[in-house]
Amino acid sequence: MATEAASDIILAGIVIHIQRKEIKNLYIRLSPDDGSVMVSAPRNMKEATLRNILAGRMAWIEKRQKRYQKAIETKLQNGDDEAYWLWGKKYHLEIVTGALQSKILPVPPSRLQMHRAIAPPVEKKEKWLALWFREQLEQAIPDLAARWEKIIGVKVAVWRVKTMKTLWGSCNVRARRIWLNSELVKRPPECLEYVVVHEMVHLLEASHNRRFYAFMDRFLPDWKERRRRLNRFLNM
């Protein structure tokens, strides 16, 4: 039996998971948990044909995603569910008491376990979670930065993470210091990569001018789709 081939494409800022199968027709499914889009496509269907079909279905996909997102938000507002987002995936928080060592662990497919000796007060629970999420983002930066420094040909002196209300990132060109928004840890990894590349390109061109966007097109051709995904995620 032939193995299934999996890949991802991005259309209108939405990541679509594609699985090639020995089938005749194309099928589109959305997960009610997070609105993720999964497509089963004939193995011999051309990429251009696949993209054209999906482009024609984007209005339906976006409408369905908004419906699922509204249902998720309603559950959270009613206190029926306690969920957190990590790298574009929703996790349900589970408190595990009696633990000798305090830790937080993501448990596939959709649980986030907080191990503590006793159940923590709400304030401390949120503080520990915020620190843990910040650590996940800080740990993701070095490898990503090192890879793109080689590609772009620049060197960042300092990387920092902080809460930012209006920006996803900022770059002090003279100090070669880059700040990243702590909320990026909630977004899919390709969104973090877009912001990292965007801020590093400022070390080549400080302004948002034609030269800057020419660099973006050169280094990250799908940056516009990633930007749309970044700004729309959790706000669909």
Secondary structure as GFF3:
##gff-version 3
##sequence-region A 1 236
A	DSSP	beta_strand	5	11	.	.	.	ID=ss1
A	DSSP	beta_strand	14	21	.	.	.	ID=ss2
A	DSSP	beta_strand	27	30	.	.	.	ID=ss3
A	DSSP	beta_strand	37	42	.	.	.	ID=ss4
A	DSSP	alpha_helix	47	56	.	.	.	ID=ss5
A	DSSP	alpha_helix	58	77	.	.	.	ID=ss6
A	DSSP	beta_strand	83	86	.	.	.	ID=ss7
A	DSSP	beta_strand	89	96	.	.	.	ID=ss8
A	DSSP	beta_strand	103	107	.	.	.	ID=ss9
A	DSSP	beta_strand	111	115	.	.	.	ID=ss10
A	DSSP	alpha_helix	122	152	.	.	.	ID=ss11
A	DSSP	beta_strand	158	162	.	.	.	ID=ss12
A	DSSP	beta_strand	169	172	.	.	.	ID=ss13
A	DSSP	beta_strand	177	181	.	.	.	ID=ss14
A	DSSP	three_ten_helix	182	186	.	.	.	ID=ss15
A	DSSP	alpha_helix	189	201	.	.	.	ID=ss16
A	DSSP	alpha_helix	210	219	.	.	.	ID=ss17
A	DSSP	alpha_helix	223	232	.	.	.	ID=ss18
###
